């Protein structure tokens, strides 16, 4: 008998199966990244974690310490400390006392560390080439899907806060409905499309706690923000 409860159960089973397929696909991609990371860093005698630390220190907008590294990479303080100690021994990273707080240790890269960090920050060519083969529309859809997944994991506390457009005070979703570049970035003061959205942007400045969920809702619903001065003021002030 196909009653409402049976239909609800069938719908739930379909959703569960789709989620399982998404997880399976991501796991396969993770294997590729892991393999490529070992190949890329092995020639320098580094582990992928050590190489990632170099990239994090190199890309930090302000001086960063052990706790900041551990937070960005979602690793324990002990793991970060051990990896950094090895990088110091290899003369790739230097420690120095903070000028503001003598108790705090800041990490900087040596000249050799900067050279290796530049290559460590590059994505595997095989992955980039595969992504580039996708039609523009599918690339844009994939970016939106990844942002949604990362945001959900953030909300659950499973990953550190990502520097995504959708959580930035400069982001104005659906500013130009119907246009190929329907959003607006106030930082560069220019229209941007879904394919321009960034999952990790160095210029990202977090929106306020009340603005961030509204930005996400506007992006998902495809609605244009209210044409009032309050939103512009909020963006310019960082509210």
Protein Blocks (a to p, Z undefined) as FASTA:
>chain_A
ZZfklmmmmmmmmmmmmmmmmmmmmmmmmmmmmmmmmmmmmmnopafklmmmmmmmmmpm
bdcdfklmmmmnopafklmmmmmmmmmmnopaccdddfklmkbccddddfklmmmmmmmm
pccfklmmmmmmpcfklmmmmmmmmmmmmmmmmmnopaccdddfklpfkbcghklghiab
lcccfklopaddfklpcfbdfkbccddfklmmmmmmmmmnopacddbfklmmmmmnoZZ
